[in-house]
Amino acid sequence: MHIAILSSSVRTGRNSHRLGLYFKKWIEGQQAASCDLIDLQEYGFPIFEERLRNMENPSARILDFAERMHRADGIIVIAPEYNGGYPASLKNVIDLLSDEWKGKPTGIVTVSTGPYGGALLLPSLLFSLWKKGVWVVNARYHVSKVHEAFDEGGFPADAETVDKRTQAFVDQLLWSMEARSRMQEA
């Protein structure tokens, strides 16, 4: 099984990327699956005027991103809360792709520097993903005061507690990925 971890913030000094680093280390350390940390900041995408399937000459960077998302059996979306919503950079790539999202088990990790852990962005993000036909798993992973909970290298302040939460979250994602694989074989 292969998981794409989508780090969606492109802001300078972002804190949410710490969770991308953490999940990659944790999943690989547990040998739970192979994973690919996809950092939207590295792509520097413009605002897309069209979906990939309708583009005449998509750039190599767009095709690379689409292929990385397509290869994944499941996705973890790391979404920071920006003024009660999720970042435009994430909406941009949700709208860009179609088949790469459809039916794919996806776990949502919401992050904020405040006390609510990004919970305010969840309704709008869920709606956008559901419209794309994404299989959003039930488990949620909210991180409050992310700048205190994880250091810049992605190491948690309270590793024992965080690792237990992560196990339950990743287990549900892996179960959904396995179920989807079996359904496709049938």
C-alpha positions as CSV (number, residue, x, y, z in Angstrom):
1,M,0.0,0.0,0.0
2,H,1.1,3.5,-0.8
3,I,0.0,6.7,0.9
4,A,0.4,10.3,-0.5
5,I,0.8,12.8,2.3
6,L,-0.3,16.2,0.9
7,S,1.2,19.1,2.7
8,S,-1.0,21.9,1.4
9,S,0.3,25.1,3.0
10,V,2.5,27.3,0.8
11,R,3.0,30.1,3.4
12,T,6.3,31.3,4.6
13,G,6.9,30.1,8.1
14,R,4.1,27.5,7.9
15,N,3.6,25.2,10.8
16,S,1.4,22.5,9.3
17,H,4.2,21.0,7.3
18,R,5.5,19.7,10.6
19,L,2.7,17.1,10.5
20,G,3.6,16.0,7.0
21,L,7.2,15.3,8.2
22,Y,5.8,13.5,11.3
23,F,3.4,11.3,9.4
24,K,6.0,10.3,6.8
25,K,8.5,9.3,9.6
26,W,5.8,7.5,11.6
27,I,4.3,5.5,8.7
28,E,7.7,4.5,7.4
29,G,9.0,3.7,10.9
30,Q,6.0,1.5,11.5
31,Q,6.4,-0.1,8.0
32,A,2.7,0.5,7.7
33,A,3.0,1.5,4.0
34,S,5.2,3.3,1.6
35,C,4.6,7.0,1.5
36,D,5.3,10.1,-0.5
37,L,5.3,13.6,1.1
38,I,3.9,15.9,-1.6
39,D,4.7,19.5,-0.7
40,L,2.7,22.1,-2.6
41,Q,5.2,24.7,-1.6
42,E,7.8,23.0,-3.8
43,Y,5.5,23.1,-6.8
44,G,4.7,26.8,-6.7
45,F,1.6,26.2,-8.8
46,P,-0.3,29.2,-10.4
47,I,-4.1,29.4,-10.0
48,F,-5.4,26.9,-12.5
49,E,-7.8,28.1,-15.1
50,E,-8.9,24.6,-16.1
51,R,-9.0,21.0,-14.9
52,L,-6.1,18.8,-15.9
53,R,-8.2,16.6,-18.2
54,N,-9.1,19.7,-20.2
55,M,-5.7,21.3,-20.5
56,E,-4.1,21.2,-23.9
57,N,-0.5,21.3,-22.8
58,P,-0.1,20.7,-19.1
59,S,3.3,21.4,-17.7
60,A,5.7,18.6,-16.6
61,R,5.2,19.8,-12.9
62,I,1.4,19.4,-13.2
63,L,1.8,15.9,-14.7
64,D,4.3,15.0,-12.0
65,F,1.9,16.1,-9.3
66,A,-1.0,14.2,-10.9
67,E,1.0,11.0,-11.3
68,R,2.1,11.1,-7.6
69,M,-1.5,11.5,-6.5
70,H,-2.7,8.8,-8.9
71,R,-0.1,6.3,-7.7
72,A,-1.4,6.6,-4.1
73,D,-3.8,4.0,-2.7
74,G,-4.7,6.5,0.0
75,I,-4.1,10.1,0.9
76,I,-3.5,12.1,4.0
77,V,-4.4,15.8,3.5
78,I,-2.7,18.2,5.9
79,A,-4.9,21.3,6.0
80,P,-4.1,24.3,8.1
81,E,-6.9,26.6,9.1
82,Y,-6.7,30.0,7.5
83,N,-9.3,32.4,8.7
84,G,-11.8,29.6,9.3
85,G,-11.2,27.9,6.0
86,Y,-8.6,25.9,4.2
87,P,-5.8,27.3,2.0
88,A,-6.5,28.3,-1.6
89,S,-3.5,26.2,-2.6
90,L,-5.4,23.1,-1.5
91,K,-8.6,24.1,-3.2
92,N,-6.5,24.7,-6.4
93,V,-5.3,21.1,-6.5
94,I,-8.6,19.6,-5.5
95,D,-10.2,21.3,-8.5
96,L,-7.3,20.5,-10.8
97,L,-7.6,16.7,-10.5
98,S,-10.6,14.4,-11.0
99,D,-9.9,10.7,-11.4
100,E,-6.9,10.9,-9.1
101,W,-9.3,11.8,-6.2
102,K,-12.3,9.7,-7.1
103,G,-13.0,7.0,-4.6
104,K,-9.6,7.3,-3.0
105,P,-9.6,6.8,0.8
106,T,-8.5,10.0,2.3
107,G,-7.7,11.0,5.9
108,I,-7.9,14.7,6.9
109,V,-5.5,16.3,9.4
110,T,-6.5,19.8,10.4
111,V,-4.0,22.1,12.0
112,S,-4.1,25.5,13.7
113,T,-2.0,27.6,16.0
114,G,-5.1,28.3,18.1
115,P,-7.2,26.1,20.4
116,Y,-9.6,24.5,17.9
117,G,-7.2,22.4,15.9
118,G,-8.5,23.5,12.5
119,A,-12.0,22.2,13.1
120,L,-13.6,25.3,11.5
121,L,-12.2,24.4,8.1
122,L,-13.7,20.9,8.1
123,P,-17.2,21.5,6.7
124,S,-16.0,23.3,3.6
125,L,-13.1,20.9,2.9
126,L,-15.4,17.9,3.3
127,F,-17.9,19.3,0.9
128,S,-15.2,20.0,-1.7
129,L,-13.8,16.5,-1.4
130,W,-17.2,14.8,-1.4
131,K,-18.1,16.7,-4.7
132,K,-15.0,15.0,-6.2
133,G,-16.1,11.6,-5.0
134,V,-13.4,11.2,-2.4
135,W,-13.8,8.5,0.2
136,V,-13.2,10.5,3.3
137,V,-12.5,8.2,6.2
138,N,-14.3,8.8,9.5
139,A,-11.3,9.3,11.7
140,R,-10.2,12.9,12.1
141,Y,-6.9,14.3,13.3
142,H,-7.1,17.8,14.8
143,V,-3.9,19.5,16.1
144,S,-4.3,22.6,18.2
145,K,-1.3,24.9,18.9
146,V,0.7,23.0,16.4
147,H,3.8,25.2,17.0
148,E,3.9,23.8,20.5
149,A,2.8,20.3,19.7
150,F,5.4,19.6,17.0
151,D,8.9,21.0,16.4
152,E,10.1,22.1,13.0
153,G,11.5,18.7,12.3
154,G,8.1,17.0,12.8
155,F,8.9,15.6,16.3
156,P,5.9,15.7,18.7
157,A,6.3,17.2,22.2
158,D,4.3,14.3,23.6
159,A,5.3,11.4,21.4
160,E,3.5,8.6,23.4
161,T,0.1,10.3,23.2
162,V,0.5,11.5,19.6
163,D,1.7,8.1,18.4
164,K,-1.4,6.4,19.9
165,R,-3.7,8.9,18.1
166,T,-1.7,8.4,14.9
167,Q,-2.0,4.6,15.1
168,A,-5.8,4.7,15.3
169,F,-6.0,7.3,12.4
170,V,-3.6,5.4,10.1
171,D,-5.3,2.1,10.9
172,Q,-8.6,3.4,9.7
173,L,-7.0,4.8,6.5
174,L,-5.2,1.5,5.8
175,W,-8.4,-0.5,6.4
176,S,-10.2,1.7,3.9
177,M,-7.4,1.3,1.4
178,E,-7.5,-2.5,1.8
179,A,-11.3,-2.5,1.4
180,R,-11.1,-0.4,-1.8
181,S,-8.4,-2.7,-3.2
182,R,-10.6,-5.8,-2.5
183,M,-13.6,-4.1,-4.1
184,Q,-11.6,-3.3,-7.2
185,E,-10.5,-6.9,-7.5
186,A,-14.0,-8.3,-7.2
